[in-house]
Amino acid sequence: MKLTRHNGRSGKHGTYNPRHNDRRFDVENREHIDAQRVKKNVYWDCYRGFTTPELRENPEQPDFSFEEIERMYYYEHYSDHVDAQ
């Protein structure tokens, strides 16, 4: 098992795109990503907890991209401060 934690928001090429670790793109065309192993990925976010690719495909489960989760978090924690300016 390999665990990856990524919370950096910027680097020498600018800000990181939250979709990068989301794997919501065609991984078959990425030679550095093993598409078969992606199916075993486990994702975590602060609203839903743990999810898997299988759970994401279940129409009865709420499914949000990392980008949507990030937007919800920033809105919840920072919108009052921004609106007060």
C-alpha positions in Angstrom: 0.0 0.0 0.0 1.2 3.5 -0.8 -0.3 6.5 0.8 0.0 10.0 -0.7 -0.9 13.2 1.0 -1.0 16.3 -1.1 -2.1 19.6 0.4 0.4 22.0 -1.3 -1.4 24.8 -3.1 1.4 26.2 -5.2 4.7 25.4 -6.8 7.2 26.8 -9.3 4.5 26.4 -12.0 1.7 28.2 -10.1 -1.2 26.8 -8.1 -2.0 23.1 -8.2 -5.2 22.0 -9.9 -7.4 20.0 -7.5 -8.4 17.7 -10.4 -4.8 16.3 -10.6 -5.3 13.8 -7.7 -9.0 13.3 -8.5 -8.3 11.0 -11.4 -11.4 12.2 -13.2 -9.7 12.1 -16.6 -8.8 9.4 -19.0 -5.9 7.6 -17.2 -5.5 5.2 -20.1 -3.7 7.9 -22.1 -1.2 8.6 -19.3 1.8 6.4 -19.4 2.9 7.2 -15.9 -0.4 6.1 -14.4 -1.3 2.4 -14.1 -5.0 2.4 -15.0 -5.6 -1.0 -13.3 -4.2 0.3 -10.0 -6.3 3.5 -10.1 -9.3 1.2 -9.5 -7.9 0.4 -6.1 -7.4 4.1 -5.1 -9.1 5.3 -1.9 -9.9 9.0 -1.7 -10.6 11.1 1.4 -12.2 14.5 1.8 -13.4 16.4 4.8 -17.1 16.1 3.9 -17.7 12.6 2.8 -14.8 10.8 4.4 -13.4 7.9 2.4 -14.6 7.1 -1.2 -13.4 4.7 -3.9 -13.9 4.7 -7.7 -16.6 2.0 -7.2 -18.5 4.3 -4.8 -18.2 7.2 -7.2 -20.0 5.2 -9.8 -22.9 4.4 -7.5 -25.8 6.7 -8.4 -27.2 6.5 -4.8 -24.0 8.0 -3.3 -23.3 11.7 -3.5 -20.3 12.3 -5.7 -18.3 15.5 -5.6 -15.0 16.2 -7.4 -12.0 17.5 -5.4 -12.6 20.8 -7.1 -16.2 21.0 -5.8 -15.1 19.9 -2.3 -12.4 22.5 -2.3 -14.9 25.2 -3.4 -17.3 24.1 -0.6 -14.6 24.2 2.0 -13.4 27.7 1.1 -17.0 29.0 0.9 -17.8 27.5 4.3 -14.6 28.8 6.0 -13.8 32.1 4.2 -16.9 33.5 2.5 -18.0 35.6 5.6 -14.5 37.2 5.7 -14.6 38.0 2.0 -18.2 39.3 2.1 -17.3 41.6 5.1 -14.5 43.4 3.1 
